[in-house]
């Protein structure tokens, strides 16, 4: 399923937008910890795992990376490719694997709403959010925070 759906980043972008607007009215109940988060974590593991090979970082940036999870990079590169991308666009660590960031670039060009987000600099992942719900963390305002000292 993962490879099939990831060929359609625009469709995934529409589903993301729709999910965001469907969940938004319920954001006051979407707080870290508790039963609701456990349900969201289970759903995200199944759905995002199957579609994006989600690593449950809890600080999801799929919409900014062409609907390609940067955490699937063997080096966990969050802001673009490392210096080891081969001429054919493959990973230096796993040579048979295309660089995650090459895929993200190509896919982001097909996205109408969030495609330009690819050009921005992403804050590093907030490691203590690992294994939490990205949706819960997003709606509660925890995800996407920048470290002190960063200028936006």
C-alpha positions in Angstrom: 0.0 0.0 0.0 2.9 2.4 0.9 4.4 2.7 -2.5 1.0 2.8 -4.3 -0.5 5.7 -2.3 2.7 7.7 -2.1 2.6 8.0 -5.9 -0.3 10.3 -5.3 0.9 13.1 -3.0 -1.9 15.5 -4.1 -4.5 12.9 -3.1 -2.8 12.4 0.3 -2.6 16.2 0.7 -6.4 16.4 0.2 -7.0 13.6 2.7 -4.7 15.4 5.2 -6.5 18.7 4.8 -9.9 16.9 5.1 -8.7 15.1 8.3 -7.5 18.3 9.8 -10.8 20.1 9.3 -12.8 17.1 10.5 -10.7 16.8 13.7 -10.5 20.5 14.4 -13.8 20.9 16.2 -12.7 18.1 18.7 -9.3 19.7 19.5 -10.3 20.7 23.0 -10.5 17.0 23.9 -7.3 16.1 22.0 -4.8 16.4 24.8 -1.7 14.3 25.4 -2.1 11.3 27.7 -5.3 9.4 28.3 -7.6 7.2 26.4 -8.1 9.4 23.4 -4.4 9.6 22.7 -4.1 5.8 23.0 -6.8 5.5 20.3 -5.0 8.0 18.1 -1.7 6.3 18.5 -3.1 2.9 17.6 -4.8 4.4 14.5 -1.7 6.3 13.4 0.5 3.2 13.8 -1.8 1.2 11.6 -2.7 3.8 9.0 0.4 6.0 8.8 2.6 3.0 9.2 1.1 1.3 6.2 1.0 4.3 4.0 4.2 6.2 5.0 6.3 3.7 7.0 5.6 6.1 9.9 8.2 6.0 12.7 5.8 7.6 15.2 8.1 10.6 15.9 5.0 12.4 17.3 6.1 15.6 15.5 4.9 14.8 12.0 6.0 16.9 9.0 4.6 14.8 6.1 2.7 17.8 4.7 6.0 19.7 4.5 8.0 16.9 2.9 6.0 15.8 -0.1 4.0 13.3 2.0 7.3 11.4 2.5 8.4 10.6 6.1 12.0 12.1 6.6 12.4 9.8 9.6 12.7 6.8 7.2 16.1 8.2 6.2 18.7 5.9 7.7 20.4 9.0 9.1 17.1 10.6 10.3 17.9 13.7 8.2 15.1 16.1 8.9 16.1 19.0 6.6 17.3 17.6 3.4 19.7 15.0 2.0 23.1 14.3 3.5 26.2 14.6 1.4 26.2 10.9 0.6 23.4 10.8 -2.0 24.8 9.0 -5.0 24.6 10.4 -8.6 21.6 8.2 -9.3 19.8 9.6 -6.2 20.3 6.6 -4.0 21.2 6.4 -0.3 24.8 5.8 0.7 23.8 3.7 3.7 21.3 1.5 1.9 22.4 1.7 -1.8 19.3 0.0 -3.2 17.1 2.6 -1.5 16.3 5.9 -3.3 17.1 8.9 -1.1 14.1 9.8 1.0 14.7 13.5 0.2 14.9 12.8 -3.6 11.4 11.3 -3.3 10.2 14.1 -1.1 11.3 16.7 -3.6 9.6 15.0 -6.5 6.4 14.5 -4.6 6.3 18.0 -3.2 6.2 19.4 -6.7 2.8 17.7 -7.2 1.2 19.2 -4.1 -0.8 22.4 -4.5 -1.3 23.5 -0.9 1.8 22.4 1.0 4.3 21.9 -1.9 6.2 25.1 -1.2 6.6 24.1 2.5 9.4 21.8 1.2 11.6 24.8 0.8 11.4 25.8 4.4 13.7 24.8 7.2 12.1 22.4 9.7 12.8 22.4 13.4 14.5 19.3 14.7 12.1 16.6 16.0 11.1 16.9 19.6 12.4 13.6 20.8 10.3 13.2 23.9 7.2 13.1 21.6 8.3 9.8 20.2 5.5 7.2 20.1 2.9 9.8 20.8 0.1 10.9 18.5 1.2 13.5 16.0 -2.4 14.7 15.6 -2.8 15.2 19.4 0.6 16.9 19.6 -0.3 19.2 16.7 -3.7 20.2 18.0 -2.4 20.8 21.5 0.4 23.0 20.2 3.3 20.9 21.3 4.5 19.7 17.9 6.4 22.0 15.6 7.8 24.2 18.4 11.2 25.6 17.6 14.1 25.4 20.0 14.9 28.5 22.0 17.4 30.6 20.0 15.9 29.9 16.6 14.7 32.9 14.7 11.5 32.4 12.6 
